[in-house]
Amino acid sequence: MKVKFLIPLLVLFAACNTVNVPLTDAQKEAVKGEAKEVVDVLINAMTENKLDLFLDLMENSPDFTMSVAGEVYDFKGILEMIDQVSPMMERQTFETKFEQYVVIDMNCFLYLWKGKNGVYMKSGESVVYDDYVFTYGFRKTEGSWKMFFGHESYLAPLPFDLDQDQDEDID
């Protein structure tokens, strides 16, 4: 079980061609500017269920790893999953509570997002996750940014109250 989480992290670190030379603030801002454009395309693709735009942002490589709904997918596996789900989905909504861009180097960044995610199906069914989180890793390949790593999850109800006083007994 722990290996499932270790492998994506190792891929993340190995996939970015980092050199231990700190980036200047100007370099970080340049990457963040490009990153924001890429993330806007990604969010629009998910919001409007534009499969072609979404898939265009993915890197078809052996490094590609995506974890969604408790499963870990390679590139072929995520394509199969998307092909099953996409025809049933109408759209998604996103309300941002937190986002962060982490610049690894001039050719690699992470995007972290937390917020409310609504998923609306063509059947009329819907589900809204109040605390949905995703982290995507991008690297520049042949002049364009491609996602090589992704992890999506939501806050599941816990069997205890985190706000409960530490001295109280838990039933």
Secondary structure, DSSP 8 states (H G I E B T S, - for coil): -HHHHHHHHHHHHHHS---S----HHHHHHHHHHHHHHHHHHHHHHHTT-HHHHHHTB--STT-EEEETTEEE-HHHHHHHHHHHGGGEEEEEEEEEEEEEEEEETTEEEEEEEEEEEEEETTS-EEEEEEEEEEEEEEEETTEEEEEEEEEEE----SS-TTS-TTS---
